[in-house]
Amino acid sequence: MFGAFYKTFMSNSAVYVGVIVAGALAGEKALNYGFDRAWESSNKGKLWKDVEKRLELE
């Protein structure tokens, strides 16, 4: 299994760097999404998007 992975992604330096960059970008997006959801969940009702809706109704 490792041999196939090595031949596909790690035998060529340009492909290896591309895989590293793509993985870093995907990881960054996933972490951003997760932390944003956690922040919004823990601060529900205190954020501007929630307060703005209440102010429009009054």
Secondary structure, DSSP 8 states (H G I E B T S, - for coil): -HHHHIIIIISSHHHHHHHHHHHHHHHHHHHHHHHHHHHHHHTTTTSHHHHHHHHHH-
